[in-house]
Amino acid sequence: MTIRFDGRVAIVTGAAAGLGRSHALALAARGARVVVNDFGGDVHGTGGSSEPAERVAEEIRRAGGEAISHGADVANPGQVADMVARALERWKRIDVLVNNAGILRDASFAKGTLADFRTVIDVHLVGAAVCSQAVWGHMRNAGYGRILMTTSTSGIYGNFGQASYGAAKTGLIGLMNVLQIEGAKYGIRVNALCPSAATRMTAGLLPESALALMTPESVTPAALFLVSEDAPSRTILSAVAGGYSRIVIEETRGVYLPHAERTPEAIAARFDEITDLAGALHSEEPGGPGLRFLKLAAAEAGVTLAGFAT
């Protein structure tokens, strides 16, 4: 079955170039009416211009699609509210939000400033929250919504010099986890894309031969799947150079220590067993697989836990 977005309205942030532009063009090509958002600043978040976003919107219109542009700073609630209001005024609905906007202020933790740290968090994490909250009520009322966060291997696995960026990107996974729970009964599905692509944000970080393979267009199919009608929810999908995989958070089986044995020495003595990845568990439930320890503790204490399956 061909995935289409006919009749849907999508907002794509940071859509003037790179991944955002690729996402916006592909959504439009498959029938979506697109709000092309971009503040128009440089990779560090300085400057600002409405022209880059408008160029992409015009590109969509020349190809026969429908698009408007908006230069909202995603971390500015007032500007985002205006963007959402204009989309609703034009098309009466918002079905898809792709949180893609981001900046870099790379520096080692010793040399970076807290001001830069906060700025990066504001754009990536707070910006995604601002945009998501701005469309949340409309999606709830409609009984339908698809929201995509853009995380990164820098947050999941770490990368030198990217403490602020990594913290923001990991924070987006936490935001996804909560929103997919709160949105489920309203038909809102929330996922995260973990892309690796040759964009202005990755320029100079990898050899040109590798960057030539890491096209934004090879990532976009994953983004479109994650915001489609039959999308999953709470899925982190990695996409790089035509390869696609799911990233999950697992927990070792660990050990349960009776009350009398809960000492740091006991943990040290059994640390290899505690950290043994054999038989690691993955859970889709809030609280994760470690909740089974609470049941063991309750059994030892002779306590009945209301609301927990045994």
C-alpha positions in Angstrom: 0.0 0.0 0.0 1.3 3.4 -1.0 1.7 5.8 1.9 -0.1 9.1 1.1 -0.9 12.3 3.0 -3.8 13.6 0.9 -5.9 16.0 2.9 -3.3 16.1 5.8 -1.6 19.3 7.0 2.0 19.0 8.2 4.3 21.4 10.0 8.0 20.8 9.5 10.4 22.8 11.6 13.9 23.7 10.5 12.7 22.9 6.9 14.7 25.4 4.9 17.6 23.0 4.3 19.0 19.6 4.9 16.7 17.0 6.5 13.8 19.4 7.1 13.7 20.5 3.5 13.8 16.8 2.3 11.0 15.9 4.7 8.8 18.9 3.6 9.3 18.2 -0.1 8.5 14.5 0.3 5.4 15.1 2.4 4.2 17.6 -0.2 4.9 15.2 -3.1 2.7 12.6 -1.3 -0.2 15.0 -1.0 0.3 16.9 2.3 -0.2 20.6 2.6 3.0 21.8 4.3 3.9 24.6 6.7 7.6 25.2 6.0 9.1 26.6 9.2 12.6 27.9 9.6 14.0 30.8 11.7 16.5 31.3 8.9 19.6 31.6 11.2 23.0 29.9 10.7 24.0 26.5 12.2 24.8 28.3 15.5 21.3 29.8 15.7 22.4 33.4 15.0 20.9 35.7 12.4 17.5 35.1 11.0 15.6 35.5 7.7 12.2 34.4 6.3 13.7 33.9 2.8 15.1 30.3 3.1 11.7 28.9 4.3 9.9 30.7 1.6 12.2 29.4 -1.1 11.3 25.8 0.0 7.5 26.7 0.1 7.8 28.1 -3.4 9.6 25.0 -4.6 6.6 23.0 -3.3 4.1 25.3 -5.0 6.0 25.2 -8.3 5.7 21.4 -8.2 2.0 21.6 -7.8 1.7 21.3 -4.1 0.4 23.6 -1.4 2.7 25.2 1.1 3.2 28.3 3.2 6.3 29.4 5.1 6.7 30.8 8.6 9.8 32.0 10.3 8.9 31.3 13.9 11.6 30.7 16.4 10.5 27.3 17.7 11.4 28.2 21.3 9.2 31.3 21.2 5.6 30.4 22.2 4.1 33.5 20.7 5.7 33.0 17.4 4.8 29.3 17.3 1.2 30.1 18.2 1.1 32.5 15.3 2.4 29.8 13.0 -0.2 27.3 14.2 -3.0 29.9 13.9 -2.0 30.7 10.3 -2.1 27.0 9.4 -5.5 26.6 11.0 -6.8 29.7 9.3 -5.6 28.4 5.9 -6.4 24.7 6.1 -8.6 24.3 9.3 -6.5 21.4 10.6 -3.0 20.2 11.7 -2.3 16.4 11.4 1.5 16.1 11.5 4.3 17.8 13.3 7.9 17.1 12.5 10.2 18.6 15.1 13.4 18.9 13.2 14.7 22.4 14.0 18.1 22.4 15.7 21.4 24.3 16.2 24.9 23.4 17.3 27.2 25.1 19.8 29.8 22.4 20.0 32.6 22.7 22.6 34.2 20.4 25.1 32.4 20.5 28.4 35.3 22.3 30.1 35.3 25.0 27.5 31.6 25.4 26.7 29.5 28.1 28.4 26.2 27.5 30.2 24.6 30.2 28.1 25.4 28.1 24.9 24.2 25.0 26.7 20.8 26.6 27.5 20.4 27.9 24.0 20.9 24.5 22.5 18.5 22.9 24.9 16.0 25.7 24.2 16.0 25.1 20.5 16.0 21.3 20.4 14.1 20.2 23.5 12.1 23.2 24.6 11.4 24.1 21.0 9.9 20.6 20.4 7.8 20.9 23.5 6.6 24.4 22.5 5.6 23.2 19.0 4.1 20.0 20.3 2.0 21.8 22.9 0.8 24.3 20.3 -0.7 21.6 18.2 -1.7 19.2 21.0 -5.2 20.5 21.7 -6.1 20.5 18.0 -4.9 16.9 17.6 -6.8 15.8 20.7 -10.0 17.4 19.5 -9.6 15.8 16.1 -8.8 12.4 17.5 -5.7 12.2 15.3 -2.1 13.4 15.3 1.4 12.3 14.4 4.4 13.9 16.1 8.0 13.2 15.3 11.0 14.1 17.5 14.4 14.2 16.0 17.0 12.6 18.3 20.6 11.7 17.6 23.3 9.1 18.2 25.1 11.9 20.1 22.4 11.7 22.8 22.0 7.9 22.7 25.7 6.9 22.5 27.6 10.2 23.1 29.9 12.3 21.0 32.9 14.4 22.2 32.2 18.1 22.4 28.4 17.7 22.2 27.2 17.8 25.8 24.5 20.3 25.2 23.4 18.7 21.9 23.5 15.2 23.4 21.5 16.2 26.5 18.8 17.9 24.3 18.6 14.9 22.0 18.2 12.4 24.9 15.6 14.7 26.4 13.5 14.4 23.3 13.3 10.6 23.9 11.9 11.3 27.3 9.4 13.7 25.8 8.4 11.2 23.3 7.9 8.5 25.9 5.5 10.6 27.9 3.6 12.2 25.1 2.9 8.8 23.5 1.3 7.7 26.7 -0.8 10.9 27.1 -1.8 11.0 23.5 -2.7 7.3 22.9 -6.4 7.6 23.7 -6.7 10.6 21.5 -5.2 8.9 18.4 -1.9 10.8 18.7 1.2 8.7 18.0 4.6 10.0 18.9 7.9 8.6 17.6 11.6 9.6 17.3 13.9 9.6 14.2 17.6 9.1 14.8 19.1 10.3 11.5 22.7 10.5 10.3 22.9 12.7 7.2 25.1 15.1 5.3 23.8 18.5 6.2 25.4 21.8 7.2 25.3 20.5 10.8 27.5 17.5 10.0 29.8 19.3 7.5 33.4 18.7 8.4 32.7 16.0 11.0 33.1 13.0 8.6 35.1 12.3 5.4 33.5 13.6 2.2 33.3 10.0 0.9 31.0 9.1 3.8 29.0 12.2 3.6 28.3 11.6 -0.1 26.4 8.4 0.9 24.5 10.0 3.8 21.9 11.9 1.9 18.9 13.5 3.6 16.8 11.8 1.0 17.8 8.4 2.3 16.6 9.4 5.8 13.3 10.9 4.8 11.4 7.6 4.1 11.8 6.7 7.8 10.4 10.1 8.8 7.4 9.7 6.5 6.7 6.2 7.8 6.8 7.5 11.4 4.2 10.2 10.7 1.9 8.0 8.5 -1.6 6.9 9.3 -0.4 3.4 10.2 2.7 4.6 12.1 3.8 2.9 15.3 4.2 4.8 18.5 7.1 5.2 20.9 9.6 3.9 18.3 13.1 5.2 17.8 14.0 4.6 14.2 17.6 5.0 13.1 18.2 5.9 9.5 21.6 6.3 7.7 22.7 5.9 4.1 19.7 3.6 3.3 20.0 1.5 6.5 17.1 1.5 8.9 17.0 -0.1 12.4 15.1 0.3 15.7 16.9 1.5 18.8 15.6 0.2 22.1 16.5 0.8 25.8 17.1 -2.5 27.6 17.7 -3.5 31.2 19.7 -6.4 32.5 17.8 -9.0 34.5 19.9 -8.0 37.5 19.6 -9.5 40.9 17.2 -9.1 43.8 18.9 -8.6 47.2 16.8 -9.5 50.3 16.6 -6.6 52.8 19.5 -7.9 55.0 21.9 -8.1 52.1 21.4 -4.6 50.6 24.9 -3.3 51.0 27.4 -1.6 48.6 29.7 -4.6 49.3 27.0 -7.0 48.1 26.5 -5.0 45.0 30.2 -4.9 44.3 30.5 -8.7 44.8 27.6 -9.4 42.4 28.3 -6.5 40.0 29.2 -8.8 37.1 25.9 -10.6 37.5 24.0 -7.4 37.8 25.4 -6.0 34.6 25.3 -9.3 32.6 23.5 -8.5 29.3 22.4 -12.1 28.8 18.7 -12.2 28.8 18.3 -8.4 28.9 14.7 -7.2 29.0 12.9 -4.6 26.9 9.6 -3.2 28.0 7.0 -0.9 26.4 5.4 -0.2 29.8 5.9 2.9 31.9 8.5 2.2 34.5 10.4 -0.3 32.5 11.2 -3.9 33.2 12.7 -3.1 36.6 9.2 -2.9 38.1 9.5 -6.7 38.6 11.8 -6.0 41.5 9.0 -4.1 43.3 6.9 -7.2 43.1 9.7 -9.2 44.6 10.1 -6.7 47.4 6.4 -6.7 48.1 6.5 -10.5 48.3 9.3 -10.4 50.8 7.5 -7.8 52.9 4.2 -9.6 52.6 2.5 -6.6 50.9 -0.1 -6.8 48.2 0.4 -4.3 45.4 -2.9 -3.1 44.0 -2.9 -2.4 40.3 0.1 -4.5 39.5 -0.1 -7.8 37.6 1.6 -10.7 39.3 
